[in-house]
Amino acid sequence: MSNKTASGFSRWMIAILAISIPAFAIAANFVPYPGKRMVRLMSVKEPNLIVVNFDTDMIGFFRTIQIKIPGIEVPKDSDEVNACERALAHQAMAFTRTYLASAKNIYVQDMLMQTSTDELAISPILTNQGNLGDELRERGFARSDSVAPEQPWCD
């Protein structure tokens, strides 16, 4: 194989990779339902995970989907955690339920999904009262997802 052929092949492979990598990055951040959309609360599964129903195309095709708030973690309610974290998890759940029940309107914005058929999307949960994720953080019911998971919630 000559140098000319090898370098031509290398340039071709680099061009393919340069085109492919952004396509993979875009696929991970697909927004099938762009913009701010009003949703109807169906249930609260966790303080940072709710089930909503919304009109996908504004002409009457409704869809039910789980929405997770990006960038935050909430305390766990499981047998594997200490009593303090479980109590905090119960308080966070009660807060989320009350906060959303008292909202006049609930919105999601630019839901991130891998495909439009996914059952889970990542989106802020917005209300006329503000951003649920921000409210959870301010009250100590959530922290950044960059905090090490082994760091305790309670002192």
C-alpha positions as CSV (number, residue, x, y, z in Angstrom):
1,M,0.0,0.0,0.0
2,S,1.5,3.3,-1.0
3,N,1.7,6.4,1.3
4,K,-0.7,8.2,-1.0
5,T,-3.3,5.5,-0.6
6,A,-2.8,5.1,3.1
7,S,-3.1,8.8,3.8
8,G,-6.1,9.1,1.5
9,F,-7.7,6.2,3.4
10,S,-6.8,7.9,6.7
11,R,-8.4,11.2,5.6
12,W,-11.5,9.3,4.5
13,M,-11.8,7.5,7.9
14,I,-11.3,10.8,9.8
15,A,-14.0,12.4,7.7
16,I,-16.4,9.5,8.5
17,L,-15.6,9.8,12.2
18,A,-16.0,13.6,12.2
19,I,-19.5,13.1,10.7
20,S,-20.5,10.2,12.9
21,I,-19.5,11.5,16.3
22,P,-21.8,14.5,16.2
23,A,-24.6,12.2,15.1
24,F,-24.1,10.0,18.1
25,A,-24.0,13.0,20.4
26,I,-27.3,14.4,18.9
27,A,-29.0,11.0,19.3
28,A,-28.3,11.1,23.0
29,N,-30.0,14.5,23.3
30,F,-33.0,14.0,21.0
31,V,-35.9,16.4,21.8
32,P,-38.9,15.0,20.1
33,Y,-41.3,17.4,21.8
34,P,-39.5,20.8,21.8
35,G,-40.6,23.8,23.7
36,K,-42.6,24.3,26.8
37,R,-45.6,22.0,27.1
38,M,-48.4,22.0,29.6
39,V,-48.8,18.6,31.2
40,R,-51.3,16.9,33.5
41,L,-49.9,15.2,36.6
42,M,-50.8,11.5,36.8
43,S,-48.7,10.5,39.8
44,V,-45.5,11.2,41.7
45,K,-43.2,8.1,41.8
46,E,-40.2,9.8,43.5
47,P,-39.6,13.5,44.4
48,N,-37.6,13.9,41.2
49,L,-39.7,11.5,39.0
50,I,-43.3,12.1,38.0
51,V,-45.7,10.6,35.5
52,V,-47.5,13.1,33.3
53,N,-50.0,13.1,30.4
54,F,-49.7,15.6,27.5
55,D,-50.9,16.5,24.0
56,T,-48.0,15.6,21.7
57,D,-49.1,17.3,18.6
58,M,-51.8,19.8,19.8
59,I,-54.5,18.0,17.9
60,G,-55.5,15.4,20.4
61,F,-52.8,12.7,20.5
62,F,-52.1,12.3,24.2
63,R,-49.2,10.4,25.7
64,T,-48.3,9.4,29.2
65,I,-44.6,9.4,30.1
66,Q,-42.3,9.6,33.1
67,I,-40.3,12.8,33.6
68,K,-37.1,12.9,35.6
69,I,-35.7,16.2,36.7
70,P,-32.1,16.7,35.4
71,G,-29.1,17.4,37.4
72,I,-30.3,16.4,40.9
73,E,-30.4,13.4,43.2
74,V,-32.9,12.9,46.0
75,P,-32.6,10.9,49.2
76,K,-33.6,7.2,48.8
77,D,-36.4,5.5,50.7
78,S,-35.1,1.9,51.0
79,D,-33.9,-0.6,53.5
80,E,-30.3,0.0,52.4
81,V,-30.1,3.6,53.8
82,N,-30.2,4.9,57.3
83,A,-33.3,6.2,59.1
84,C,-32.3,9.8,58.7
85,E,-32.1,9.5,54.9
86,R,-35.4,7.6,54.8
87,A,-37.1,10.3,56.8
88,L,-35.7,13.0,54.5
89,A,-37.0,11.0,51.5
90,H,-40.5,10.9,53.0
91,Q,-40.4,14.7,53.5
92,A,-39.2,15.2,50.0
93,M,-42.0,13.1,48.6
94,A,-44.6,14.9,50.7
95,F,-43.2,18.2,49.6
96,T,-43.3,17.2,45.9
97,R,-46.9,16.0,46.1
98,T,-48.1,19.1,47.9
99,Y,-46.1,21.4,45.6
100,L,-47.5,19.9,42.4
101,A,-51.1,19.5,43.8
102,S,-51.1,23.3,44.6
103,A,-49.8,24.3,41.1
104,K,-52.3,25.9,38.8
105,N,-50.3,24.7,35.8
106,I,-47.5,22.2,35.3
107,Y,-45.1,22.3,32.4
108,V,-42.1,20.4,31.0
109,Q,-39.6,21.9,28.6
110,D,-37.5,20.4,25.8
111,M,-37.8,16.8,27.0
112,L,-34.6,14.9,26.3
113,M,-35.1,11.3,25.1
114,Q,-33.2,8.7,23.1
115,T,-36.2,8.1,20.8
116,S,-39.7,9.5,20.7
117,T,-41.1,6.1,21.9
118,D,-39.2,6.1,25.2
119,E,-41.2,5.9,28.4
120,L,-38.8,8.2,30.3
121,A,-37.7,11.8,29.5
122,I,-35.4,14.2,31.2
123,S,-36.9,17.7,31.7
124,P,-37.3,20.5,34.2
125,I,-40.7,20.4,35.9
126,L,-42.0,24.0,35.9
127,T,-45.1,25.4,37.6
128,N,-46.6,28.8,38.1
129,Q,-44.8,28.6,41.5
130,G,-41.4,28.0,40.0
131,N,-39.0,25.2,39.1
132,L,-39.6,22.0,41.2
133,G,-35.9,21.0,41.0
134,D,-34.8,24.4,42.4
135,E,-37.4,24.2,45.2
136,L,-36.2,20.7,46.2
137,R,-32.6,21.9,46.3
138,E,-33.5,25.0,48.3
139,R,-35.2,23.0,51.0
140,G,-32.5,20.4,51.3
141,F,-34.5,17.6,49.6
142,A,-32.2,17.4,46.6
143,R,-28.5,17.9,45.7
144,S,-26.5,18.0,42.6
145,D,-26.0,14.7,40.8
146,S,-22.3,15.5,40.8
147,V,-22.1,14.8,44.6
148,A,-20.6,11.4,45.3
149,P,-23.5,8.9,46.0
150,E,-21.7,7.5,49.1
151,Q,-21.8,11.0,50.7
152,P,-24.4,10.8,53.5
153,W,-27.5,13.0,53.4
154,C,-27.5,13.4,57.1
155,D,-24.7,14.3,59.5
